[in-house]
Amino acid sequence: MTSEVMENDNKTLDSGTLTDLFVNLQKSSALLSTEEEQTFLNGLLQSKELNALVNIHSKILSNVERKRFFPVPALSDGMQVLADVLELIYQQPRRSSDCQELFLMLQKPHLQGLLCAHDAIAQKDYYPRLPDIPVEDDEEEQTIKVVQLVKSNEPLTGTQSAEPIVGATIKTDELTGKIVIARVMHGGAADRSGLIHVGDEVVEVNAISVEGKEPNDVLDILQSSEGTITFKLVPAECTMNVRESKVRVRAHFDYDSSTDPYIPCKEAGLDFKKGDVLHIVCQDDQYWWQARKEGDKHMRAGLIPSRALQEKRIVHDRGMKKDEDEGLCFVPVVAEEGLSCSPEPVRCLLGADNKNKTKKIIYDTAENDDFDRELIATYEEVAKLYPRPSVFRPIVLIGPPGVGRNELKRRLIDTDPVKFQTPTPFTSRSMKPGEVDGKEYFFVTRQQMERDIDEGKFIEFGEYKGNLYGTSTSSVEAIVHAGLVCILNPHYQALKMLRTPLLKPYIIYISPPSLDVLKQTRMAHHARSTFDVNNSRGFTEDEFQDMIRHSERIKFLYDHFFDETIVNADLADAFSKLLAAVNRVESEPLWVPASWVQ
């Protein structure tokens, strides 16, 4: 018997093994010294308790054995690892052919789709999610869950005040008057526990009943607590685990939570500046999203106004009444869905432009600033675009007339006339003696040009002295496909035609400095006015004023299109910044509209 038991020692112990052991025991009864021992072993081997334990043991061992053939995922963030690998490859000053091949392969949509599917499975993010099993009503018994959390520097708050506690917000239920969990902050202690959900009713905190208390009373209890905090909660009727979103957006406005009177919890707010990239982790609330700054290692998310809420605010701000005498706009007091604004004078930037005389032709699309004013820029979904060998993004210089775009463009092209090219414009005028078709202009008939304009083939166009002039999309594409860098300085309204997934331009706004600095620097360098046909005089006071007003107008309408702003106070310094920007576009992954990389 002893040898047979030893042979089974390395096998999975199951009911069959017990049966064999019992049979062998019957055959080898002589080995037992007394009948009492034999009776004991017979009863033990036939007992239901032992057989049940053996069955559990065998199932555990079989599950362990099965995992050897079906391994669990090693990680659940494959897409993040892919992005990190792409970053590391680009940080290498010299990349081998294998690295280059890997870099291109990792950008393939099929591979990225496979990794997304892998992450979804690893995170058990399965669809559809089945609802919780309904619990039968029992008037005498109520389910209570006890949750213990370690007090940390995270907010738990009511609707009016806040203190850093556990990473959740509370409120008084309007119907029942009870204290309930209003929001669980992603990445906070409450969220990490997985035990606290929106809608849970708070019954006790550290053995103190909260019945009849206000949220601020609960906060007082939490403030006086040290170390572990114990909650007694009545679970919400329906709880769902909300997965963390992977959406990234670029903010087109500044936000300071400390000055926002409507945020549910100021301490939970996330401040950001225009141009910051935010990781939106939760969009469940109609008016308040949860987000982190991209690259921020802080685990807990913060509250930011949703797109819907921010659009409402902008619409309210644009419902202005212009003061004819002072040129000011006043925001009316409004109250809609909890949103109100106080009267506050702001400088009106919606007046008509002054028309400037210029010796150069401005190719512009039909004026439609009224439409552009209605564009509400809040957040734009973005993704990283990685530079590719011999495929360069067009560089677009935007700015008011006279700010120095033409000079910056000329200097940039002079650094490498082969690499940096500007598209040849089209015209319907007749060819002059000495001109070559395709050099100064592409000469076409007016009928052909009008037909191409109607078909949307021109980035910008205009009429001058009865002749049409314009820049076509195909001429820009030709430069890009030739492996060169296309340099453009179009009218600002051309941005609507240029900023497309096909061209993927990098848009740099050339801004004038303040009025005093503008006058000082231009006069110190004896700058010639670009508004003078003969280029024989300096800028006038009115021209300086017009440049500033025009700049404000462009920024008001289109600054959400700009990838970078360069202030041209000193031409040499501005050109140095322009060169750095061009090098950055060629060598670094940059954030672009998400539709450009899909």
C-alpha positions in Angstrom: 0.0 0.0 0.0 2.8 2.4 0.9 4.4 2.1 -2.6 1.1 2.6 -4.4 0.3 5.7 -2.3 3.8 7.1 -3.1 3.1 6.5 -6.8 -0.1 8.5 -6.6 1.6 11.3 -4.7 2.5 13.3 -7.8 -0.9 12.7 -9.4 -4.0 14.8 -9.0 -5.9 13.4 -6.0 -9.5 12.7 -6.9 -12.4 10.4 -6.0 -11.0 7.6 -8.2 -7.8 7.7 -6.3 -9.7 7.4 -3.0 -11.6 4.4 -4.3 -8.3 2.7 -5.4 -6.9 3.4 -2.0 -9.9 1.9 -0.3 -9.7 -1.3 -2.4 -6.0 -1.7 -1.7 -6.8 -1.2 2.0 -9.2 -4.1 1.9 -6.6 -6.3 0.3 -3.9 -5.3 2.7 -5.8 -5.4 6.0 -3.1 -7.6 7.5 -0.8 -4.6 7.5 -3.0 -2.9 10.1 -2.3 -3.8 13.7 -5.8 -3.6 15.0 -9.4 -3.9 13.8 -10.0 -0.4 15.2 -7.5 1.1 12.9 -9.0 -0.6 9.9 -12.5 0.6 10.8 -11.2 4.2 11.2 -9.5 4.2 7.8 -12.5 2.6 6.1 -14.8 5.3 7.5 -12.3 8.1 6.6 -11.9 7.1 3.0 -15.7 6.7 2.5 -16.6 10.0 4.3 -18.4 12.7 2.2 -16.3 15.4 3.8 -13.0 14.0 2.6 -14.3 13.2 -0.9 -15.6 16.8 -1.2 -12.2 18.2 -0.1 -10.4 16.0 -2.5 -12.7 17.1 -5.4 -12.0 20.8 -4.6 -8.3 20.0 -4.4 -8.4 18.3 -7.8 -10.3 21.2 -9.5 -7.8 23.7 -8.1 -4.9 21.7 -9.5 -6.6 21.2 -12.8 -7.1 25.0 -13.1 -3.4 25.6 -12.3 -2.5 23.0 -15.0 -4.8 24.6 -17.5 -3.2 28.0 -17.1 0.1 26.5 -18.3 -1.5 26.0 -21.7 -3.7 29.2 -21.6 -1.4 31.9 -20.1 -3.0 35.1 -18.8 -2.0 38.4 -20.5 1.4 39.7 -19.3 0.1 43.4 -19.5 -3.1 45.3 -20.2 -1.7 48.5 -21.8 -0.2 47.2 -25.0 -1.1 50.5 -26.9 0.8 52.5 -24.3 3.8 50.3 -24.6 3.6 50.7 -28.4 3.6 54.5 -28.0 6.5 54.3 -25.6 8.5 52.2 -28.1 7.8 54.7 -30.9 9.0 57.5 -28.6 12.2 55.6 -27.8 13.0 54.9 -31.4 12.7 58.6 -32.3 15.0 59.6 -29.5 17.8 57.6 -31.2 20.1 59.9 -33.1 21.0 57.1 -35.5 18.5 54.4 -36.4 19.3 51.2 -38.0 17.3 49.7 -40.9 15.7 47.3 -38.4 14.6 50.1 -36.1 13.2 52.0 -39.1 11.3 48.9 -40.2 10.0 48.4 -36.7 8.9 52.1 -36.5 6.9 51.9 -39.7 5.4 48.5 -38.7 4.2 49.8 -35.3 2.2 52.5 -37.1 0.2 50.0 -39.2 -3.5 50.3 -38.3 -3.9 46.5 -38.3 -1.2 46.0 -35.6 -2.6 48.9 -33.5 -6.1 47.4 -33.9 -4.8 44.0 -32.7 -3.2 45.6 -29.6 -6.4 47.5 -28.9 -8.3 44.2 -29.0 -5.6 42.6 -26.8 -6.0 45.4 -24.2 -9.8 45.1 -24.2 -9.5 41.4 -23.4 -6.8 41.9 -20.9 -8.9 44.5 -19.1 -11.9 42.2 -19.4 -13.7 45.0 -21.1 -16.3 42.8 -22.7 -19.6 43.8 -24.4 -22.5 43.6 -23.8 -22.4 44.1 -20.1 -25.3 42.3 -18.4 -27.3 44.1 -15.8 -26.9 43.1 -12.1 -29.0 40.2 -10.9 -32.1 41.8 -9.4 -32.4 41.5 -5.6 -35.7 40.6 -4.1 -37.2 43.3 -1.9 -37.1 42.5 1.8 -38.7 45.1 4.0 -37.1 43.7 7.1 -33.5 43.3 5.9 -31.3 45.8 4.0 -28.0 45.0 2.4 -25.1 46.9 4.0 -21.5 47.0 2.9 -18.7 48.1 5.0 -15.8 49.8 3.3 -12.5 50.9 4.9 -10.2 53.4 3.2 -7.0 55.0 4.3 -7.4 58.8 4.6 -5.3 60.6 1.9 -5.0 64.0 0.2 -8.0 63.5 -2.0 -11.4 65.3 -2.1 -14.6 64.1 -0.6 -17.2 66.9 -0.7 -20.7 68.1 -0.8 -22.1 70.5 -3.4 -20.7 73.6 -1.7 -17.5 72.8 0.1 -14.6 70.3 0.0 -11.9 68.7 2.0 -9.2 66.3 0.7 -10.2 62.8 1.9 -10.9 59.8 -0.3 -11.5 60.8 -3.9 -15.3 60.9 -4.1 -18.0 63.6 -3.9 -21.2 63.4 -1.9 -24.5 65.2 -2.0 -28.0 65.2 -0.5 -30.5 63.2 -2.6 -33.3 65.6 -3.6 -36.0 63.0 -3.3 -35.0 61.1 -0.1 -32.9 63.7 1.7 -30.2 61.1 2.3 -26.4 61.4 1.8 -25.3 59.6 -1.3 -22.2 59.2 -3.4 -22.4 61.7 -6.2 -19.2 61.1 -8.1 -16.2 58.7 -7.8 -13.0 60.3 -9.1 -11.1 58.0 -11.5 -7.8 56.8 -10.0 -8.7 58.0 -6.5 -8.8 55.8 -3.3 -12.5 55.2 -3.7 -12.1 54.2 -7.3 -9.1 52.0 -6.6 -11.0 50.1 -3.9 -13.7 49.1 -6.4 -16.2 49.1 -3.5 -17.7 52.6 -3.7 -20.1 53.5 -6.5 -22.2 56.4 -7.6 -25.6 56.3 -5.9 -24.5 54.4 -2.8 -26.2 55.7 0.3 -23.9 56.7 3.2 -25.3 55.3 6.5 -22.4 55.7 8.9 -18.9 57.2 8.9 -16.6 55.8 11.6 -19.6 54.4 13.5 -21.3 57.8 13.5 -24.8 57.9 11.9 -25.3 60.5 9.1 -29.0 60.4 9.2 -30.5 63.9 9.0 -27.1 65.4 8.5 -25.9 67.7 5.7 -22.8 67.0 3.5 -20.8 69.6 5.4 -21.6 67.7 8.6 -20.2 64.5 7.1 -17.1 66.5 6.1 -16.6 67.6 9.7 -16.6 63.9 10.7 -14.0 63.1 8.0 -11.8 66.0 8.9 -11.5 64.9 12.5 -10.8 61.3 11.4 -7.2 59.9 11.3 -5.9 56.9 9.5 -8.5 54.4 8.4 -12.0 55.6 7.6 -14.9 53.1 7.8 -18.0 53.7 5.7 -21.3 51.8 6.0 -23.1 52.1 2.7 -26.3 50.9 1.2 -25.4 49.7 -2.3 -27.0 51.5 -5.2 -29.7 49.6 -7.1 -27.5 49.4 -10.2 -23.8 49.8 -10.3 -21.6 49.6 -13.4 -17.8 49.6 -13.7 -17.1 52.4 -16.2 -14.0 51.8 -18.3 -11.4 54.5 -18.6 -11.6 56.4 -21.9 -8.5 56.7 -24.1 -9.6 60.0 -25.6 -7.1 62.9 -25.8 -8.1 66.4 -26.5 -6.4 69.8 -26.9 -7.9 72.6 -24.9 -8.7 75.8 -26.7 -9.3 77.9 -23.6 -7.8 78.5 -20.2 -9.5 77.1 -17.1 -9.0 78.0 -13.5 -11.2 75.9 -11.2 -10.7 78.3 -8.2 -12.6 81.0 -10.0 -15.4 78.8 -11.4 -18.5 79.3 -9.1 -20.3 76.3 -10.6 -17.8 73.5 -10.2 -19.2 70.9 -7.8 -15.8 70.6 -6.0 -13.1 73.2 -6.4 -10.5 71.0 -4.8 -11.3 68.3 -7.4 -10.9 70.7 -10.3 -8.1 70.4 -12.9 -6.6 73.7 -14.1 -5.2 73.9 -17.6 -4.0 76.4 -20.2 -5.0 76.8 -23.8 -3.0 74.3 -25.9 -2.6 71.7 -23.1 -3.4 68.1 -24.1 -5.8 66.4 -21.7 -6.6 62.7 -21.2 -10.4 62.5 -20.8 -11.0 59.5 -18.6 -14.7 59.8 -18.0 -17.5 61.6 -19.8 -20.5 60.2 -17.9 -21.6 63.5 -16.5 -23.2 65.9 -18.9 -21.5 69.0 -17.6 -18.4 67.8 -15.8 -15.8 65.5 -17.3 -12.9 63.8 -15.5 -9.5 64.3 -17.0 -5.7 64.2 -16.4 -3.1 66.3 -18.1 -1.3 64.2 -20.7 2.0 62.9 -19.2 0.9 63.7 -15.7 1.8 60.8 -13.4 -0.8 61.9 -10.8 -3.2 59.0 -10.5 -6.4 60.8 -9.6 -8.3 62.6 -12.3 -9.7 66.1 -11.9 -13.0 67.8 -12.9 -13.1 70.0 -16.0 -16.2 71.6 -17.8 -17.6 69.3 -20.5 -17.8 70.4 -24.1 -21.5 71.0 -23.7 -21.1 73.2 -20.7 -18.2 75.2 -22.2 -20.1 75.8 -25.4 -23.1 77.1 -23.4 -20.7 79.6 -21.7 -19.3 80.8 -25.0 -22.7 81.1 -26.5 -23.8 83.2 -23.5 -20.7 85.4 -23.9 -21.4 85.9 -27.5 -24.9 87.1 -26.7 -23.5 90.5 -26.2 -24.9 94.0 -26.6 -22.5 96.5 -28.1 -22.1 99.8 -26.4 -22.0 102.2 -29.3 -20.3 105.0 -27.4 -17.5 103.1 -25.6 -17.0 100.2 -28.0 -17.5 97.7 -25.1 -19.6 94.6 -25.0 -21.6 93.6 -21.9 -22.5 90.0 -21.0 -26.1 89.9 -19.9 -27.2 88.1 -16.7 -28.7 84.8 -17.7 -29.7 81.7 -15.8 -30.1 78.5 -17.7 -29.6 75.0 -16.3 -27.5 76.3 -13.4 -25.3 78.6 -15.5 -25.2 82.3 -15.0 -22.8 85.1 -15.8 -22.3 88.5 -14.3 -22.2 91.7 -16.3 -18.6 92.2 -17.3 -17.2 94.6 -20.0 -15.0 92.9 -22.5 -13.2 94.4 -25.5 -15.3 93.8 -28.7 -13.3 92.2 -31.4 -16.1 91.7 -33.9 -15.9 95.0 -35.7 -15.2 95.1 -39.5 -11.6 95.2 -40.7 -10.1 98.4 -42.1 -9.2 97.8 -45.7 -5.5 98.2 -46.3 -3.9 99.3 -49.5 -1.2 96.9 -50.6 1.0 96.5 -53.6 0.8 92.7 -53.4 -2.2 90.6 -54.5 -4.1 88.9 -51.7 -5.7 85.7 -52.8 -8.7 85.2 -50.5 -11.8 83.1 -50.4 -15.2 84.7 -50.2 -15.6 86.7 -47.0 -17.6 84.6 -44.5 -16.5 85.9 -41.1 -20.1 85.7 -39.8 -19.9 81.9 -40.3 -16.5 81.7 -38.7 -17.7 83.6 -35.6 -20.2 80.8 -35.0 -17.4 78.2 -34.7 -17.2 77.3 -31.0 -13.7 76.1 -30.1 -13.6 74.2 -26.8 -11.8 70.9 -27.1 -10.4 69.1 -30.2 -9.7 65.4 -30.1 -6.1 64.8 -31.0 -3.6 62.0 -31.5 0.1 61.9 -32.1 1.4 62.1 -35.7 4.9 60.6 -36.2 7.1 62.1 -38.9 7.8 59.8 -41.8 10.9 59.7 -44.0 10.6 62.0 -47.1 7.1 63.0 -46.2 7.1 66.6 -44.9 4.2 68.5 -43.5 3.5 71.9 -45.2 4.6 74.9 -43.1 1.9 77.6 -43.2 2.6 81.2 -42.0 -0.5 83.1 -41.0 -0.6 86.7 -39.8 -1.8 90.2 -40.4 -0.4 92.2 -43.4 2.9 93.9 -42.7 3.9 91.7 -39.8 6.8 90.2 -41.7 5.6 86.8 -43.0 7.0 87.4 -46.5 10.5 88.2 -45.1 10.5 85.1 -42.8 9.4 82.9 -45.7 12.1 84.3 -47.9 14.8 83.7 -45.3 13.6 80.2 -44.7 13.7 79.3 -48.4 17.1 80.9 -48.8 18.5 78.4 -46.2 17.9 75.5 -48.6 16.2 76.5 -51.9 16.0 72.9 -53.0 14.3 71.6 -49.9 12.0 74.5 -49.2 9.5 75.2 -52.1 6.5 77.5 -52.5 3.7 76.5 -54.9 3.4 78.3 -58.2 0.1 80.2 -58.4 -2.5 80.0 -61.2 -3.8 83.0 -63.2 -6.3 83.7 -66.0 -4.3 86.7 -67.3 -2.3 86.5 -70.5 1.3 85.6 -70.5 3.7 88.6 -70.7 6.9 88.6 -72.8 9.7 86.7 -71.0 7.4 84.8 -68.7 7.4 80.9 -68.7 4.3 78.9 -68.0 4.8 77.0 -64.7 7.6 79.3 -63.5 6.0 82.7 -62.5 2.5 81.4 -62.9 0.4 78.5 -64.4 -1.5 80.3 -67.2 -5.0 78.9 -67.7 -8.3 80.2 -69.2 -10.7 82.0 -67.0 -13.4 79.4 -67.8 -11.1 76.6 -66.7 -10.1 78.5 -63.5 -13.7 79.3 -62.6 -14.6 75.6 -63.1 -11.8 74.5 -60.8 -12.8 77.1 -58.2 -16.4 75.7 -58.2 -15.0 72.2 -57.8 -13.1 73.3 -54.7 -9.6 72.7 -56.2 -8.2 76.0 -54.9 -6.9 76.7 -51.4 -7.4 80.4 -52.0 -8.3 82.6 -54.9 -9.2 86.2 -55.8 -9.6 88.7 -58.6 -7.2 91.6 -59.4 -7.7 94.0 -62.2 -10.2 91.7 -63.9 -8.0 88.6 -63.7 -8.3 85.6 -61.4 -5.4 84.4 -59.3 -5.1 81.5 -57.0 -3.2 78.6 -55.3 -4.4 75.1 -56.0 -4.4 72.1 -53.7 -2.7 70.0 -56.3 0.3 72.3 -56.4 0.8 71.9 -52.7 0.4 68.1 -52.9 3.0 67.9 -55.8 5.6 69.5 -53.5 4.8 67.2 -50.6 4.9 64.1 -52.9 8.3 65.2 -54.2 9.7 64.8 -50.7 10.1 68.6 -50.2 8.8 71.1 -47.7 6.0 73.3 -48.9 6.1 76.9 -47.5 2.9 78.9 -47.6 1.8 82.3 -46.3 -1.9 82.5 -47.4 -4.8 84.7 -46.4 -6.1 83.5 -43.0 -9.4 82.4 -44.5 -7.5 79.8 -46.5 -7.0 77.8 -43.3 -10.4 76.2 -43.8 -9.2 74.7 -47.1 -5.6 73.9 -45.9 -6.3 72.2 -42.5 -7.3 68.8 -43.9 -6.2 65.2 -43.3 -4.8 65.2 -46.8 -2.3 68.0 -46.3 -1.7 67.9 -42.5 -0.2 71.4 -42.4 1.8 72.8 -39.4 0.3 76.3 -38.9 2.4 79.0 -37.3 0.9 82.3 -36.4 3.2 85.3 -36.9 2.0 87.8 -34.3 3.0 91.5 -33.9 4.2 92.5 -30.5 2.4 95.1 -28.4 1.8 98.5 -30.2 4.6 100.3 -28.4 7.1 97.6 -29.1 5.9 97.3 -32.7 6.5 101.0 -33.4 9.8 101.0 -31.6 11.3 98.0 -33.4 10.1 98.9 -36.9 11.4 102.5 -36.6 14.7 101.4 -35.1 15.3 99.2 -38.1 13.9 101.7 -40.6 11.4 99.1 -41.8 9.7 100.0 -45.1 5.9 99.9 -45.2 4.5 97.0 -47.1 1.4 99.1 -47.8 3.3 101.5 -50.0 3.4 100.5 -53.6 6.9 101.9 -54.0 8.1 100.6 -50.7 9.7 104.0 -50.1 8.4 105.1 -46.7 8.0 103.8 -43.2 4.8 102.6 -41.5 2.3 105.2 -40.4 0.5 105.4 -37.1 -2.7 104.2 -38.7 -0.9 101.2 -40.3 0.5 100.1 -36.9 -3.0 100.4 -35.4 -4.5 98.4 -38.3 -1.9 95.7 -37.9 -2.8 95.2 -34.2 -6.6 95.3 -34.9 -6.2 92.8 -37.8 -4.1 90.5 -35.5 -6.8 90.5 -32.8 -9.4 89.7 -35.4 -7.4 86.7 -36.8 -6.7 85.3 -33.3 -10.4 85.7 -32.3 -11.6 83.8 -35.4 -8.8 81.2 -36.0 -6.4 80.8 -33.1 -7.7 77.3 -32.4 -6.1 76.3 -35.7 -2.6 77.5 -34.8 0.0 74.9 -33.8 2.4 77.6 -32.7 2.7 81.3 -32.3 5.9 83.4 -32.9 5.9 87.0 -31.9 7.9 89.0 -34.5 9.3 91.7 -32.2 12.9 91.1 -33.5 13.2 89.6 -37.0 16.4 87.6 -36.2 14.9 86.1 -33.1 11.6 85.3 -34.9 13.5 83.5 -37.7 15.5 81.5 -35.2 12.2 80.3 -33.6 10.8 79.5 -37.1 13.8 77.3 -37.9 13.4 75.5 -34.6 9.7 74.9 -35.3 10.5 73.5 -38.8 13.1 71.1 -37.3 10.7 70.0 -34.6 8.0 69.2 -37.2 10.5 67.1 -39.2 11.9 65.1 -36.2 9.3 64.9 -33.4 5.9 63.3 -33.0 3.3 66.1 -32.5 -0.4 66.2 -31.6 -2.7 66.7 -34.5 -6.5 66.3 -35.0 -7.4 62.6 -34.4 -9.0 62.3 -37.8 -5.6 62.8 -39.4 -4.1 59.6 -38.2 -7.2 57.3 -38.5 
